Amino acid sequence: MDKLSPEAASTLAKRHWHIEGSVSALPSYADQNFRIRAAQGDYVLKVAHPDWSRPDIELENLAMMALAEREPLLGCPRVQLTDGGEHLLSLTWSGRPQWVRMLSYVPGDTYAEAIETLSQAHRPALHESLGRAVGRLTRGLRTFQHPAAERKHDWNLMRLPALLDEVPHIHDDRLRDLVRSHARMFCLSLGSWRAELPVTVLHNDANDLNVIVVDQPGIGKQVGAVIDFGDMCTSFRLADLAIACTYAMQHEADPVACAQRIVAGYLAEQPLRRAELERLHAFILARLCHSILMATRTHRAQPDNPFVMVSQQGVQRLLRHLAAIEHNAIVRPFLEATHD
């Protein structure tokens, strides 16, 4: 993929969006992203990796546009239309078409950065705020549909069976047994759960780097936005709550209490069925197993990359902790108040 210079990015922004300002490149795994500091605000010009198709990116843009209309308090990035009213451009340079779009820049700290600055006394409010944000995310996408959401995405929990072949490659014997047991139980239940549990279009990646935290005057640190819609897919409605819990719990000495506050915030915005609450523990365990198996696969492909397994310490620690507790520990207070 030919790199776009900041000067060329500035030219594109001015020509198609009439946005002018200082331009700097942002780090990105696959795309090219440029932050533009303009008089009217900050923006991000995004140039998609050639592997991304128009339907893939259109899925993200239309979802963000739907959320901006339905859930303005959520604060996800806002899609900027060109002067011709387009939300996505196909531009060609170096002989190749590139998909280009402009989003508003979302200020704030990542959840991972913010939570480490908070005392124990101030964390509960942020936990509940996270739950409310993810509840709004679910609510805002409940009727959203797009053909690309049906794609086979590696991080869709419905795709966990495709990773079971990685279990024998986990070197730690106890960890391997835990992953085999809980991943297999989840996979064996998939058929009945597809018939029983609501399925919808999901963000599917409300992790601690994709949740943005801001300071609210008189309130303190609150979740201001959820970013990065690149993992969107159609899956169980419950999965977004499970994913948010999975990452937030890794920062806490009492992960169960943390998850209970997230669930309380979520339910204040988006009710769940009793059957979904009863499955939350299994979904969190499945996401942890999913993460371990994906990391195992990547490590086999890139054995000399020291960073692949670094983030796995918290994942493995939480899996061991949750595997040893009663499966309704997180949701018991909510089950007692639920009668359906």
N, C-alpha and C positions, 0 to 999 in steps of 0.2 A: 504494500500500500504506500503510494507516494505521499510524503509528508507535506502538509500545507503550512506555509510560513505564517507567522502572526501578521505580516504585512498583507498577505493575500486574504487572510481571514477578515482583516479590517476592511478591505475593499469589498468583499462579499456582503458584510454587514451593512455597509453604507449603501451599496447598490440595491439590495433587495429588501432591506428592512429600514433604511434611513436611520440607522443607529451608528453613532460615531463616538469613539472614546479610546482610552488606552487598552491595548490588547495584550494578554499574556496567556501562554499555553498552560493548561491544567493537566495533571497526571491522569492517565486513563489506561485501563487494561487492554482495550482493543480499539476503541474509537479515537478520534482526535477532538479534543475539547479546548475551547478558548474562552476565557473570561474577558468580557468587555465592560469596562467601567465608563459609563456614559452619564451625561448630566441628568437624564431622566431616570436613571437606575442602573443596576448591573444585570448583565445577561450572559448566557453561555451559548456560543455557537458550536454546534455538534456536527461533526462529519463522521458518518457511520462507517464502520469497517465493511469492506466489500462482501463479507459473508452474510451480512444482514440484508434481507429482502425488503422491498417496499411494504408488504403486508406486516412484517415484523415491527417496523418502525411506526407504521400507521396505527397499529394496535396500541402502542405506547401513547402516541400523540392524542388519539381520540379518547383514550381512557383518561388522560390528564385533563382534556377539555371537558369531559363529562363531569369529572370531580370538581373542577373549578366552578361549574354551574350548580351542581347539586350539594356540594360540601365545601363552601368557601372558607369555613373555619379550619379545614384540614391544612391548607397552605402548601399543597404540592406545587412543583414548578408549573408556571403558566406558559402555554404554547403561544409564541408570537407569530402572527400572520404576516406574510409579505405584503408589499404594497399592492400586489395582485390578488390578495385574499387567500393565498395558499399556505398550508401549514407544513408542507414538505416539498423541497426542491430536488430535482435531479440535475446536477451540474456535472460537466465533463471537463476533466483536465488530465494531462498526461495520457490521453487516449482512453480513459476509463470513466464510466459514470459513477458519481458519488451522491449519496443521499445526504442532504444538508437541512438542518432545522435550527431554529432559535428558540431558546427557553429563557424564562426569567431565572436569575441567579438567586438561590435560597441561602440567605445568611444564617449564621449560627454555628454551633459546635455539633459534632456528631454525638450521639448518645454515649458511645464508648468514651469520648473525651469528657463529656459533662458529668457522667455519673461518678467518675473518679475524683471530682472536685467537691462532691457533696458529703456532708456529714450524714451519719445514720439517721439523724432526726429529720433531715430534709429530703431523704430519698423516697419515702412513701408517696409524696405528692407527685413526684416525677413518674413513679411506677403507674399510678392511677392515670396520669396524663397520657402515658404511652398506650394504656388500654383504650382510653377514649379515642385517641387518634386512629388506632387500628379499627375500632368499632365504626368510626366514620368512614374509613376506607372500605370496609365491607359493605356498609349501607350505601355508599355512593356508587359501588359497582354492582349492586344486586340485580339490576336489570340490564346491565351493559353486556353487549354481545359483539363479537368480531370473529370471523373465520380463523384468523391466525392464533387465537387463544386455544384452539384445538390441537396445536402443534405438539409433537412429542418432545417435551422439554426435560433435560436431564435432572432438573431440580424439582420436578413435580413429584410429590409423594406417591402418586399413583404409579410412578415409574420405578419405585423401589425394587420390585422383583428383578428388574434388569441389572441390578447391582449385586445380587446375592452371590454371584460367582467370585466377587472380590473377598468374601469372608475368609477363605483359607489363607489369604495373603496378609492378614493381620497378625503381626508377630507376637504380641502379648497374648498368652493363653487365656487368661481370665477375661480380658477385653474381647477377644475373639468369641468366647462362649456367650458373653452378654449380647454382643451384636447379633450373633447367629440366632439366639433365642428370641430377642425382641423384634428383630427385623422379620424373622420367619412368621411369628405370630401376627404381625401387622399384615404381611402379604397374604396369609391364609384367610384373613378377615376381609380383604378388599372386596371380594365379590358380594358379600352380604351388605357391607357398608355402602357400596355404590347404590344399592337399592334402598337403603335406609336413611342415609345422611344427605342433606342438601349439597348440591354441587353448583358452583358458580365460577365466574371469572375472578381471579385473584391477582393481587400485587405479587405475592409469593416470595417476598424477600425483605420483610421489615426487620432486618438485622440491625445491630448496634452501630453500623457505619452508614446505613441508609435512613436512619431516623435523625432528624435535626432538632436540636434543643435551643431554645431562646430564653432570655430573661424577661419575664412579664412583671411590670411594675406592681409592687404590692402583693405579688403572688410568689415570685421566685422562678426557678427553672421549670419550664414546661415544654412539651413536645410541640414544635411549631410546624413541622412538615415531615412528610415521608417522600423520599426521592428514589431515583433509579428504578424504572419500570421495566427493565430489560428481561426479567424472569417471569413476566406475566404468563398465565396459563389457566386453563379450566381444570378445577380440582375441587376437593372438599372445601366447603365454606369455612370449616373449623381450622383449616391449615394456617391461615394468616395469624390467628390468635396464637396457635401453637408455636409458630415460628418466632413471633415477638417474644413470647415467654422464654423460648429456648435460649435466645441470645442475652436477654436481660438478666436471667437467673444466674448466668455465669459470673456476674459481677458481685454476687451477694453471698454473705455468710449464711443467710437463711433464705435459700431459693424458694421454698414453699410459700413463705409470707410474701415475698416479692411477686410471685405468680398470682397469688390470691388478690393482691391489689390491682394487678393488670387485668385480671378477669373482671373484677368489680367495675373498673372503668369501662371496659369493653361492653359489659352488659347494660351499663347505663345508656349506651348509644345504640347497641345492636343486640336484641334478645337472641338466645340460642335455645334449641330444643334440649330437653333433658338428655336424650340419647347422645347429643353432641358433647355436652358437659361430661357425661360418663366416659367418653372416649378421649378426652383431652390428654390425660396422662399417657395413653398409648401413642397419641400423635406426637407429643413432645419427645418421647423415647424414639419414635420412628425418625423424626427429624435429626436427632443426635446420631442415630445409626447411619442415616443417609449421609450426613456430613463426614463421618468416619470412613465410610465406604468410598465416597467421592475422593477424599484425600488419599486413601490407600491406592486408588486407581491412578491418580495424578502422580503420586510418589513413585509408582512402578514405571510410569512413563518418563519421569524426570528425577531419577535417583540422586542426582548431584545438586538438586535445588534444595537448599537448607530451609527455605521459608515455607515449603508445602505443609509441613507438619507442625509448625510453630503454634498456630492458633488451635491446634487439636488438644492441647493440654486442658483447657477449660471445658471443651466438649466432652472429653473422656472422663474428667472428674465429675461433671454433672450427671453423665449417664450412670456412673457407679453409684452416685448418691440416690438418684431417683429410682433406680432398679431395686433399691433396698427398702423403699417406703411403700406404704399402703396406697393402692392405685387411685383412691378417691381423696387423698390427703389435701390436694389443692382445691377441689371443687365441693367438698362436703358442705361448707356453709351455703353454697348456692343450690345444691340439690335439695337441702332441707326447705328451701323457699320456692322450689319448682314442683309443679304438680302435673305437668303434661306427660 
